[in-house]
Amino acid sequence: MQAFLISTAVVALAEMGDKTQLLSLVLAARFRKPWPIVLGIFVATLANHALAGAVGTWVTAWLGPVWLRWVLGLSFIAMALWMLVPDKLDEDEANATAHWGVFGTTLVAFFLAEMGDKTQIATVALAARYDAWLAVVAGTTLGMMLANAPVVWLGDRITRRVPIRAVHAVSAVIFLLLGAAVLLAPALA
């Protein structure tokens, strides 16, 4: 349960102001059909994070406990620093071709935008740290949905009221604490 709850919280916070959240806003403004957009985000996130979680599980088996501790600790600290860099939406991702329909456009655009993104990297690190693929993937997917579904339905009313810098600072502190906890632990449990 710990892996699920931490994964949910970390990814929900990390997603605030992220380019995929901006993509959700753009798709909502462009298509004005929230259900296919939210479903596309869910399927894209589930597929992307399932792959990322599998990579994290593989890393756990491949690296020894000492190396894994250092890689994870430094990865979480790098994520903390990355959280302080504002994200921008690439025009190519915002202008995905609409010939696939709302669901298909959202699915493809969101899956591609999530590749190499903070939340995907966090999913790899969390899966490696907790060695609980299903709990981590379920948690990170829920975290993405908690951050993106309201944006689709409520749009810029949310983004104007949420202090994105503060959310990024809190996320950075959480990642920094996770990194320090991993590095200071004698061995991964």
Beta strands, then each sheet from edge to edge (+ up, - down):
end
